[in-house]
């Protein structure tokens, strides 16, 4: 496995995180929320402050960082009830949105690369970046941007490139540094 970033090397902890992710396939993308039973038809209402990439054993949790413009990545054993629902009567639920990103007959997908951006406030040694694009099987993409009003915005192919083009390499919080991690074909 190798890590590349042009002239800059990503923090070793980011490399370790991605190596661990590459060893276990991801089978779904899940968004926490609750069942809104007001009205005639129950409706799922997302609370996208956290998003989970469901792995064979455990999850990669993506956190929006309380509107601070940073995405924190953490390996966890289970999905947690969002803080907004703790102590509430609302019925916790998960939405499976993996089919929006993984349009194939496979049941699981291997991580083959990650592109992520660092900005002022990013702490890659703690798994915190500005945004990240996860590539699976060299063709399926999940882009996560924590600056969406409702939490984490999830998008697919081309979203990272559009985001970079719209920032022009900088934001109000400082310049953007792009990093790329790839896995060898032997994984």
N, C-alpha and C positions, 0 to 999 in steps of 0.2 A: 504494500500500500504506500501511496505517496501523498504528500501535501505540497501544493504549489500555490504561489501567490505572486508571481512576478518577482519583484525585488523584495517583497516583504513575506515573512513566514508567519502563518497563524500560530497562536499560542498552542503550546503542547497539549493543554487540557482540551482544547477544541478538537485537536487531532485524535486524542484518546476517545472523546465522546463519539466522533464520527466512526472510528474504527469499531467501537462496540456496536453502534447502530448497523454497520455494514455486515456484522456477523449474524444478525437475526433479521428475517424478513418482516416487512410491515404489511399488515393485511387490511387496514382501514384508517380513515381519518374521521375523528369523532369530535363533535361540538357539544358541550354541556348546555343544559337549559332546563326548562320546566314545561309541564303540560298546563296550558291555559284552558280551563274548563268553562270560562264565561262564554255565553252564547250557545248556539245550537250544536256546533261541532267543536270538539276538543282540538286545540292547535298547539304545536310545539313552538316555544319561544326561546330562541338561543340567547345564551349569555356567553359571548365570545371572548371574554377576558382570558380564557384558557382554551387551548385546542390540544387534542391528543392524537399522536400517531400511534396506533395500536400495533404492538410488536408481538411476536410469537410468545414472549414472556415479558410482560410489563408494557410500559408506554414511554414515549418521549412526550413530555408535557411542554407546551409552548405557552409562555405567560406574556401578557401585554405590558406588564410593568407599570400599572396604575397611571397610564397616560403619559409616561415619561419618554415615550418614543423609542423604547428599547424592547427587544424580544429576548426573553430568557428561556434557555433550553435546559431541561432537567429530566434525567431518567427516573421514573417512579414505578412502583409496583402495581398501583391501582389508580383508577379515576377518583378524584375527590369532588365532593359536593361544593359548588362555588360559594364563596363567602356570602354573596348576595342572597343565597337561599338558606343558609344556615339559620336555624331557629324560626324559619317561615313555614307556613302550611302548604306551600306550593309543592307539587309532585316533581321530584328531580327526574330527568331523563337525558339520554344521549341521542344525538342525531348522527346517523352514519352518513357521511358525505363522500366516502372513498370512491364510489362509482363515478363521481363528477371528475375525478382526477385519474383513476385507474381504469381506463376503458379497454379491458382485455379479459379473456376467459380465465386468467390465473387467479389463484386464491391468495397469493402473497407476492410481494415485490421487494427486490433487493435494492438497497441504497447504492448508487453508483457515483454520486457526486453531490457536492453542496457548494453553492455560491452564497456568500453573505457579505454584508456591508458593515463597516465599523464607522461610527461617528462619535462626536463628543458624548461621553456618558457610557459608551460601550466598554465592557469589561470581558474580553474573550476568555481570560483565565477563569472566569466565573460563569461562562456559558451565556453571556449577555452580548447581543449584537443589535445593530439597527434593524435589520430584516434578513430573511434567509429564504433561499430557494433550494428545495430538496429534489434531487433527480433520482428516479428509480428505473432500473432496467435500461438505462441510457435513453429513455424516451418519455417517461411519465414524470410530470412536474407538479410540485406543491409549493407555491410561493406564499409566505406568511409575512404580512406587514402589520405591526402593532399600532400604527397611527390612525387606524380607522375609528370613526366616532363610536361605534358600537363594540369595539374590541379588536380582535385580530381579523384582518381581511385576508381571506384565502382566495388565491387565483391560480391559474394553470400556466401553460406554455406561453412564453413571451412576456409575462407580467414583470419579471425581474428586469428585463431589458427596457421595458416601458418606464419602469420606476427610475432606473438609472438615467435614462434620457430626460425624464422630467425634472430630475434634480440637477442635471448638468455637472454632477460630481460634487455638489455642495448643497447644504441645507442651511436654514437659519441657525442651526446648532453647530455649524462648522463643516469642515470638508469631509467628504466620504472617502473611505479607503475600501476597495473591493478585495475580497479574499476568495480563493477557490480551493476546494479539497476534492480529490478524486480517488477512486479505488481502482487498483489494478484489475484486470480481467480475471485474475486467478482466484479472486475471492468467491 
